[in-house]
Amino acid sequence: MRAGLRLLMERDGARQFYALKGEIEAAVQEAEAGGFEEFDPVACEPGVELR
């Protein structure tokens, strides 16, 4: 994750990083307020077996 963020910073500048950071912060606030659904990894990737 850190390497990907560093690549964004180097390649596209800080603007994209801060846009992503804002989206993540908004999603966290929504999830903490109860505005989320349980994630079902099997439904998302039915052919992958979880360990």
N, C-alpha and C positions, 0 to 999 in steps of 0.2 A: 504494500500500500504506500509506504513512504517513498519507494523508488518511483512509483507511478506519479505521485504528487510532485516529486522533484522534477520528473520529466516534463510534466505540464508547466511547471514554473519556468524551466529552461527553454522549452520549445515555444510555448504560447504566451508566456508572460503570466504575471500574477493575476490578471483579470479573470481568467478561467478558474484558477484555483479558488479565488474568493467567491465566484459564482457557485462553484461546487460546494464550498464550505457553507454558504447560505442555504443551499438546497438541503444539505445534510442536517443543519441545525433546525430547519423548518420541519423536516421529517421526524426528527427526534422529539420535538415539541408536540407534534400531532400524535405520535405513538405514546408518549407519556400521558397525554390527555385521554387516552383510550381509543383513539381513532385509528385502529389497526385491526387486521385479521391475523389469526394464527397462520404461520407459514407451514405448508405441507410439502416437504422436499420430494416425496414420492409422487405427488400429483404434478409437481413442477418437472421432474425428470423421472418418468416411470420406469425407464430401463436401467437406472442406476441403483445398485444395492448399497444401503447405508450400513456402516459397521458399528 
